Amino acid sequence: MKQRAQTASKASMGRWGRGAAAAALVGILLAGCGSEGPGAQKSKTSEPNAAVEGPRESARADGNGQAPEGAGETKMQVREQPSTVYYEVFVRSFADSNGDGIGDLKGLTEKLDYLNDGNPDTHDDLGVGGIWLMPVQPSPSYHGYDITDYRNINPDYGTLEDMKRLVEEAHKRGIKVIMDLVVNHTSVQHPWFVEASQSPNSKYRNWYVWAEDQGIVPSGTSAAGSGNPWFERGGAHYLGTFWEGMPDLNFDNPEVRKEIKDVGQFWLKLGVDGFRVDGAKHIYENLQSDRSPATTAKNAAWWQEFRSGMNAVNKDAYMVGEVWESSAAVIAPYLDRAFDSAFDFSLADHILSAVKQEKDNNLAFSLERTHGFYMEKSGNRYADAVFLSNHDQDRVMSQLGKNTNHAKMAAALLLTLPGNPFIYYGEEIGMLGAKPDEQIREPFAWTADGKSKAQTSWEQPIVSGANRKEANVQTQTNQKDSLLSAYRMLIRWRNELPALRGGELASIETGNPAIVSFVRKSPEQTVLVLHNLSGQPQDVSLEPASLSVFQKMVRNSSDGAVINKNIVSLPAYSTVILQ
């Protein structure tokens, strides 16, 4: 969203019972270590505060979660989260095709090979499997979150034909395309609102929420920030939860609901693969006083209705919701026949906190319980949406104080956890960016001198420009130890290893506070993931029964990593994967 005053707080979980719970689950998961297997499948997610009991069911389409033959007497069932790595693109800032300084759809299409060239044998692309487009429809604002025409393309970005070609070319390379769905509100310049504000008798009047029309006192505090969300127009007050330029649509009106479902179907028919749903909880949660389980249920019911409408066009369309909450109990209802995923804001905080402190903060243990809860509430149809930052938050490199080692470890955690990882454009090259919003959405840096044909210049890079000499694609492509090279390597690992692509997670103890450790298990493979978050070499003993089955190093981020006499030695700031 354009304006946010919310912060996601971390849910803290104690270590009570951790050893027993983790040991029990790991005992279930470690029934045989498979070898690398076939390609990836689709994904689904889960939540906190629920112990994981008994065998886990696979979320695969075939419903057969059996482990491979030879995995032991017990054939284990696994609740998978098959994954796609997504890349969030602000089209205006990414790549310019016509020299006007504004990024556009043709420019993005021309740069698809940077994201994924479609050839798994090449290593100079990121290897992502999906892109998320921030709003591309017409809008009076640079960011696009106040839309004036839901079925068209912002002329700064191109045409509907350009959009169709982008989708076609992306699909050729195995890249899915999802787009921002911004339907909580329109722009004040949308023809619906213009007409509604001019006459109480307009057919669109009841498409918005007018205090006087509904007998509501126009007061209260916005649930999306602070201040009174009621604004005057023509002698009446309309609701604008986020900003006066963004009047809320009235979803109690069945005509509005029908129109929005038609909009979603329009884009699916054009070929997009799904939606990132903006401000999902604010359909009915407008005032701070609205916050309640009843409002959450009403929000979720609408998104179930919308999802049903999308299933009529594409039952496999991916929907990820922006439900900016730290409470799993609030998020869970949206995962019941509505969204496939909800962005994991608490996990993002957890990851960045761990790498800054260079120590484990119960990350895997908390996440394991969260996933168990979400799986239960979603009927095993959940895929986490993991990320480090997005267009509403200070960039990762700025949050980490320009520490490249910390940025690499944050990326390593992100890309070895279950679910669909989302990378904010520029994160992979270490772009800087801090509020205000314009400065976290600055032009992407293709070259050190800023003279690439594709370079956008709609805004001067005030923040990211300070490190452009190093934080650009051209420079980092030629550096083996660059942040970009680390992202490419980690995504390649994920694409190659079945357990990283789709396996579930179990926490496991190493006794070393500098190590974040967990097991990933899919029907084809089980691996132990070890991250040394510290600036010092660390050793991990494989003597405990829960670790002794892992004897083969299948991936490592540093040549100095070795196994010797059941001791794994990890160099500073490194990751090792054992099978």
N, C-alpha and C positions, 0 to 999 in steps of 0.2 A: 504494500500500500504506500501511498504518497506520504502520509503522516502517521506516525506511531508514537505512542507514549508508553507502550507496554514493554515490560521486560519479562523474559521467561526465567523463572527461578528453578534451581535444581531441587529435585526431591532427594532428600538424604535418607539413606537406609543403613541401619547398623549392621554389625557383623554377627549378631546373634544367630547361632545355628548355621553360620555360613559353611563351616567345614563339613558338617554332616550333610547339609542339603546339596552342596556342590559335589561331594564325594558320591552321594547316591545317584545323582544325575549322570555324572561322568562315568560311573560304573555301567549304567545303561548304555550310554553313547559309545563306549569304547569296545563294543563287541565286534572286534575285527577292524583292521585298517585296510581299506581298499586301495586300489591304484587309480591313477588318473583315468577318467572315463569320458563319455561322449559330451556333446555340446550342451549349452545352457538351455533351461526352460524358463517358464514365466515365474512371477513371484507374488507373495502375499505376506502379512505382518502380525504383531502381538503387543502386550502391556505389563505394568508392575503389580506387586502385592499379590501374586498368586504362586503358590508352590507348584512345581512341575511334577506330576505324578504319572507313573506308568509309561507305557510305550507311546511314542508320538506318531500321529498319523501324517502321511505325506500330503502336501498340498498340491502335488502334481496332478495334471489333467487325468492321468490314468488311474489315480487313486491308489496305486500300488506302491506302498512305501517300503517294500521289502529290501533288506540289505542283500548284497550279492552273495551267491553261493560261496561257501567256504569262509564265511565271516564268523563262524562259530555255531553252536547248536541253536541259539536263539536268533531268529530273523527279525532284526529290529525295524521298527517303523519310525520314520523321521518326518517331522513337520518342517518342510523346506520353506525357504524364502528365495526362490529363483530370482535373479536380479538383473537389472540393466543399469549401467552407469549413465546418468543424465548430466547434461551441461546446460546451465542456465545462461541464456543469451539476451542481452539488452541490444536489440537490433540497431538502435540509433548509434551505439558506441562501437559496434563490432567491426564491420567491414563495409567500405564505401565502393560502389561500382561505377559511379558517374561523376566523381570529382566535386560534388557539391558539399563535401565535408560531413554529410549525414549518412550513417550506416543504413543499408537497405537490404531487402530480401535477395536481390541479385548478388550483392556483395557476399552475403552469408552463403548463398549457394556456391559461389566461386571458391569459398574457403572451407567447404565441407570436408575436403581431403585432409585438412589440418585436424579435424575432429575424428574422422574415420575414413580412410580411403577405400574401405571394403576389402582390403587384402590383409589377412591375418599374419602373413609372412613379413610384412614391412613393419618397421619400428619407429618411423618418423612421424606417425600420427598419434593422437591421444588414445584412440581405440574405444571411444565412448559408443554406447548403443542407443542413445536418445538425446534429444535436445528439448529444452523447455523455452518457449518464446515468451518473453514478457509482452505486454499488450501490443498488438500490431494493427488494431482497428483505428479509425479516425478519432482524433482527440485534440482539444485545444492545448493540452499540456505536453511538455516534452516527455513525460514518463508514460503517458497513455492510460492511466488508471481511471480517467473520467471519459467515458466513451460516448460518441455522438452517433455512431452507426454500427450496429452489431454484426452486420453481414457484409462488411467491406474492409478494405485495407487503407491504412493511413497513406495518403499520396506521397508523403516523405519517404515511405518504405517501398512503394511500388503499387502493384495491382493484384487482383485476385488471380490472374494468370501467373504472376510471379510467385504467388503463394503455392499454387498448384505445382509449379515446376520445382520449387524448393522441396515440397513433400515427395514428389516423384524421384528427384535426385537423391534425397536422403534415404528413401527406401531402397534404392539401388545399392547403397553402401551398407545396408543393414541398420540404418539409424531411424528410430521412431521419432515422431514429432508430436509433442504435446504443446498446448498453448494456454495462456492465461485466460481463465473464465472470470470476468469481472461483472457480476450481476447483482451484487448487493445494492448498487447504486448506478446511476448514469451521470453524465455531465449535465450541468445546468443549461448547456447549449444543445442538448439532445432535443430534437423536434417534439418528442413526447412532453418533456418538461416545459419547453417554451409555451406550448399550447395549454398545458395544464395550469401554468401560472398566470395565464392571461384571462382565464374564465373559469369560474366554479362549475359551469355547465359543460366544460370540455369533456369529450369521451375519455381523455387521459387523466382527468383530474384525480380519479380514484386509483390511478396507477402509482401514485405517490402518497405519502402520509402527511396530511394537513391537520394540524392541531385543532383548528376551529371547526373543520368539517366533522371531525370525529369526537368533538367534545373533550379534547385533552388539554390540560394546562401545559403550555409550552415552556417547561422548565425541567431541570434535572441535570445530571452529569453524564457525558458520553461514555459508553462502555468501551470505546476504542481509544480513549485517551483522557482528556480533561476538558472541562468547559461545557457550556450548554450547547447541545446539538440542534437546537431549533433556530431557524433563520427566517427573517421576514422577507416576503415577496408579495407585492400587490395587496397589502393589508392583511395577509394571513401568514402563518408560520409553517414551514415545511421541515421535515426531519432530514438532517445531514449528519449521520453518525461520525463520519471521518472528517468532513470539511464542508463548508457552505457551498463549494463548487461541485459537490458530489451528493445530490439528493437521493435518499433511499427509495427504492422501489417498494411497493406495498404487496408483499407476498400473500397476504390474506385474500387478495383479489385473484380469482381463478384465471382471469384473462392474462394477468401478468405471468402466472406460473406456466400457462400454455405457451405464451410467447417465448419465454426463456428456454423451455424444452425445445421449441422449434429452432431457436438459435443454436443450441447445442447440436441438434441433429444436422443442421446446415453445415457445420464445420466437419462433423464426422463424415458426412457424405462427400465433402470436398477431399477427404483423405487423411485428416489429422488422426492421430492415434489416441487422443485423450485430452485431459485438461488438468491444469493446476488450478484449483478452486480458491480464488482470492477471498479473504475475510469470511470464511465459511460459517463461522459461528454468529456473525452479525446480521444474518437474515432476520432474526427476531430479537437478538440480544442487542438492543440499541442504547439503553440506559444502564448505568451501574445497578440500578434497582431491578433490572430485568434478570440479573444473573440468578439462575435457579435450575434444578434438575428438570423442571417442567419446560423451561425455555430451551434447554439443551435437547430435550426430546422432540420439541416442535421443530427445531432446526434440523435435527437428524431425519425427521419424517419427511421434510421437504426434499432433502438430498436423496432419500430413498426413492421418492417420487420422480426426481430428476433422473436418477440412475436407471430406473425402470424405463423411462423414455429413451435413454441412450442405448439400452440393451436392444431396443427394437431396430436400431441401425447397426450397432457393433457391440456385441456382448463382451468382447475382449478389450474394449476401450479402457485405458488406464485413467483412474481418477485419484489424484493426490490432493488432500485438503490442507489449507492453511488454517489450522485450529491452534492459535497461539495461546497455549495453555501448558502448565506444568503438571496438572492433575490428570493422571491416567483415567480416573473415573469419569472425568468430563469428556475426554477424548474418545473413549471406548464406544459410545453410542454411534459415532460417525462411521465406525468400521463395520457396523452391522448392515450389510446390503446397501451401503451408500458408497463410501470411499474404499479403495484398495489400500491406501496408505494415508497417514497424517504426518506432516513434517515433525521430526523429533527435536524440538527446541531444547528440551532438557538435556538430551544427549550431546548436542552441540556444545552447550556450556560445560558439560562433564569432560568432553574430549579436550577442549582448550584449557580447562583448569588443570587437567592431568599433565599435559605437556609443558605448561608454564611452571608447575611445581616439580616436574621431573620425577613424579612418583604416582603409583597406582592409587586411585581414589574409589576402589570398589566398582570400577566401571563395568566390567563384565558381569559381576555378580548382580548388580542392579539391573543391567540390561536383560539378563537371562530371565529374571522374574517379570520384568515388564513384558517381554515377548510372550511368556507363558500366559499372562493375563489377557493380552490382546488376541492371542490365538483362540483362547476360550471364548471371548466375546464376539469374535468374528466368524466362528465356525471353521477355524483353520484356514481362513482366506485372507490372511493379512501379510503385507510386506512393509517393513519399516521404510521410512524415507529419511535417510541420514544425510547430514550436511554439516558444514563448518560455519558458513555465513551465507547471506543472501543480499538482495538489493535493498533491504531495510536495515542492515546491520553494518557496523564498521568492518572493513575487510580483515581477513585472517592475519595478514602480515602486519597490519597496524595493531591489531589486538595482541600480537605476539612480540611487539617491540622490535620488529625487523630481524628477528632471530630465525635464520634459514633452517637451522637444525631443528628447532621447534616446529617450524612449518612442515618440514619433511615428516616428522613423527606424527603430527596431526593428520597429514595425508595418509600415512601408513595405517593409522587406526581407522580412519574413515573407510578406506578401501579394502580392509580385511574384515569388516563387520557385516552382519546379515542385512538384507534389504536392498533398496535402490539408493545408491549414493548420488547426491547432487553436488556438482561442482559449479561455483559461481564464476562466470567468465573472468579471466585474469588471475584467479586464485592459483592456477598452475604455474604462473610465472612470477608470483609474489608481488602483484600490484598493491600499492598502498591505497588507503581510502578511509576517511573518517567523516562523520556527519559534519555539515548538512548533506542531505541525500544526493545532491548533484555530484558531490565529491566522492561518493562510493559507486558512482555510475559513470565514471570518466572513460574516455576513449581507450580501447584496447591497444596495446603496444605491439606492433608487428616487428619493428626494427628500432635500433638504438637512436637513429637520427630522425625518426618520425616521418620519413619521406617515402614510405611504402605506398604504392598505388592504392592500396586498400585502406590506408590510414584515415580514420575519421577525425574531424576537427571541429565538430559542432560546439565543443567546449574545450577550453584550454585545460590541460592536465595539471591542475594546481597541486594536487597531492601526489598522484602516481607519477607525475613528471619528475619528481625529485629523485626517483630511482630508476628512471627509464633506461639509463645506460646499461643496467644489468637486467632489469625486469622487462625483457622483451623476447619474442619468439626467436628471432634471428640469432641473438647472442647465446641463449640457453640451449638451442638445438645443438650447437657445436660443443657443449660442455657436458661431459659424462656425469659430473657430480652436481649438475644444476637441479633446481626444483622441478623444472619441466621434465627433465630426464627421469626424475624420481616418480612423478605422476605417470608418465608413459610406462615405466617399468611396473608399477603397482597395478595399473589397469590391465596390463598384459598378464600379470600373475592371476588376476581375478578371472580373466577370460579363459585362462588355460587350466586352472584348477577347479574341478567340480565342487569341492568343499567350500571354496571361497565364493564361487558363483551362486550357490543355492543352498548351502548347508545351514542347519540350525546352529545355535551357539550354546555352549555350556561353559560356565566359569570353572577355573581350576587354580589351585594355590601352588605357588613355587616357593613361598617363604621369602622372596626378595622384593622389598617394597619399590624398587626401581623398575620392576618388570610388570607390564600389563600382559596377562596370559589368559588364553581361552582356547577351547576346542571348537572346531567347526566340523560338522558331520553331515554328509549327504549320503544317499544310498550307494554312491560309487566310491566314496573316499572319506577318511577321517584324518584331520591334521591338527597339530598343536601349533598355535601362533604365539610367538614370544616377541614383545616389543621392549627394547631397552630404552627408556625415556631419558636416561641420564647421560652426562658427559664423561662418564667413567666406564671402563669395561666391566661387565657383570657376568657372573657364572650362575648357571642353573643346573641343579642336580636332577638327573633322570632316575635316581634310585627309587623314589616312591612308586608304589605299584600303579598309581594313577598315571604316572608319566613314563614308566619303563617300556611301554609298548612303542614309544616314539623313538626310533633309532636312526632314521634316514633323513638327512637334510635335503629338502626338495627345492627350497628357495631361500636366498639370503640377500640382504641389501648391501653387505660388506664382505669383501674377500677375506677379511680377518676372522670371520665366524667359523668355529670348528667344534666338532664333537670328539672328546677324548676321554675314554674310560667313564662313560656315563655322565660326563660333565659337558654342558653346552657353554661355550664361551662366546659372548656377544660383545662386539666392539661398541664404543660409545655411539649413541643415537642410531641404533640399527634394529632390523627386524629379521627374524629367522622363522622359517616354517618347516616343521618336522612331520614326517609321516611314519 
